[in-house]
Each structure stands twice: as C-alpha cells, then as structure tokens.
Amino acid sequence: MILGIPKRVLIIVAVLVGIGIIYVMGVDKRSSEGATGGPGGCKVTVTADVLNVRAAPDPNAQIVGKFNQNAQTGAEPVVQNGFRKLTDSKWAKTDFLAPVAGTACG
C-alpha cells in the first residue's frame, strides 16, 4: 500500500491515465488527416515516404508535424514559396502533395 491506496488500484489508474494521454495526443493528428481543408474543399495525398509539416512556408521553419506516404489531409489553395498551406501555421512542400481528384486545390 502506498499512501493507503492498494498497489493494484494505483496500477489500474496509471494504465488508464496512459491510455488517456495516448488518445489525446492522437486527436490532433486524426482531425488534421480528416480535415476538409479551406473554403474550396481542397484535399491532398502525401507522395513522400515521410513529409515534414512546417510552421511557415520556409524549408528552415520549425517542423510541427509529419505525414506518412499516402496520408490524405485537407489543405487550402494557398501556395507560397513552394509550400501549400494546410491550416494556420501548418505548411507542406507542394512537391510531395498530390491534389485528390474532384477537390478544388487551385
């Protein structure tokens, strides 16, 4: 017993907290992968093995996420410096994105 709580209860609580943390960390990725993009409904597929998502349309900008090959995500028709805007403060190199047929990526 630790602090009057049986070890078995502490272990169960720790496992549940761990599962909760893993779930919460995955929510952002799931929501971005299922996004419909900007007002035009642009959606793209990743063609690189692993694609870095950056905080700005600059190859030296901070990496704020990654997508694996064939992942699909919503995007906006905005392209700057060879990067497509995915959402606010999330940009990916256009060389490694292919617009999904039937979506308006501009």
C-alpha positions as CSV (number, residue, x, y, z in Angstrom):
1,M,0.0,0.0,0.0
2,I,1.2,3.5,-0.9
3,L,-0.5,6.4,0.8
4,G,-3.2,4.0,1.9
5,I,-4.0,3.0,-1.7
6,P,-3.5,-0.6,-2.7
7,K,-0.9,-1.2,-5.5
8,R,-3.5,-2.8,-7.7
9,V,-5.6,0.4,-7.8
10,L,-2.5,2.5,-8.5
11,I,-1.5,0.3,-11.4
12,I,-5.1,0.4,-12.9
13,V,-5.2,4.2,-12.5
14,A,-1.7,4.6,-14.1
15,V,-2.8,2.4,-17.1
16,L,-6.0,4.4,-17.6
17,V,-4.1,7.7,-17.5
18,G,-1.6,6.4,-20.0
19,I,-4.4,5.4,-22.4
20,G,-6.0,8.8,-22.0
21,I,-2.7,10.6,-22.8
22,I,-2.2,8.5,-25.9
23,Y,-5.7,9.2,-27.1
24,V,-5.5,12.9,-26.5
25,M,-2.1,13.1,-28.4
26,G,-3.7,11.3,-31.4
27,V,-6.8,13.6,-31.6
28,D,-4.9,16.4,-33.4
29,K,-3.4,14.1,-36.0
30,R,-6.8,12.4,-36.6
31,S,-8.6,15.7,-37.0
32,S,-5.9,17.1,-39.4
33,E,-6.0,14.0,-41.5
34,G,-9.7,14.1,-41.8
35,A,-9.9,17.8,-42.5
36,T,-11.8,19.1,-45.5
37,G,-9.4,22.0,-46.0
38,G,-10.3,25.6,-46.7
39,P,-13.5,27.0,-48.2
40,G,-12.7,25.4,-51.6
41,G,-12.6,21.9,-50.2
42,C,-9.0,21.1,-51.2
43,K,-7.7,17.7,-50.2
44,V,-4.2,16.3,-50.9
45,T,-2.4,13.0,-50.8
46,V,1.2,12.7,-49.5
47,T,3.6,11.2,-52.1
48,A,6.8,11.3,-50.0
49,D,7.8,8.4,-47.6
50,V,7.5,10.9,-44.7
51,L,6.5,14.5,-45.2
52,N,7.5,17.2,-42.7
53,V,4.8,19.8,-41.9
54,R,6.4,23.2,-41.1
55,A,5.2,26.2,-39.2
56,A,5.8,28.6,-42.1
57,P,6.4,28.3,-45.9
58,D,10.1,28.0,-45.5
59,P,12.4,24.9,-45.6
60,N,14.1,26.1,-42.4
61,A,10.9,26.7,-40.5
62,Q,10.2,24.6,-37.4
63,I,8.7,21.1,-38.0
64,V,5.3,20.9,-36.4
65,G,4.2,17.5,-37.6
66,K,4.7,14.7,-40.1
67,F,2.6,12.7,-42.5
68,N,3.3,9.2,-43.8
69,Q,3.1,8.3,-47.5
70,N,-0.5,8.0,-48.9
71,A,-2.0,10.0,-46.0
72,Q,-4.7,12.4,-47.0
73,T,-5.3,15.8,-45.4
74,G,-7.3,18.9,-46.0
75,A,-5.5,21.9,-47.5
76,E,-6.1,25.4,-48.7
77,P,-5.5,26.6,-52.3
78,V,-2.8,29.0,-50.9
79,V,0.8,28.2,-52.2
80,Q,3.8,30.3,-51.2
81,N,7.5,29.6,-51.8
82,G,6.7,26.1,-53.0
83,F,4.7,25.2,-49.9
84,R,0.9,24.6,-49.6
85,K,-1.0,25.9,-46.6
86,L,-2.7,23.0,-44.8
87,T,-4.1,25.1,-41.9
88,D,-2.9,28.1,-39.8
89,S,0.8,27.7,-39.2
90,K,1.0,24.3,-41.0
91,W,2.7,24.2,-44.4
92,A,4.0,21.3,-46.6
93,K,6.2,21.2,-49.7
94,T,4.0,21.0,-52.8
95,D,6.5,18.7,-54.5
96,F,5.3,15.9,-52.2
97,L,1.5,16.6,-52.3
98,A,-0.9,15.5,-55.0
99,P,-4.4,17.0,-55.1
100,V,-7.2,14.4,-54.7
101,A,-9.4,14.2,-57.8
102,G,-12.6,16.2,-57.5
103,T,-11.3,18.6,-55.0
104,A,-10.6,22.3,-55.6
105,C,-7.0,23.0,-54.8
106,G,-6.4,25.8,-57.2
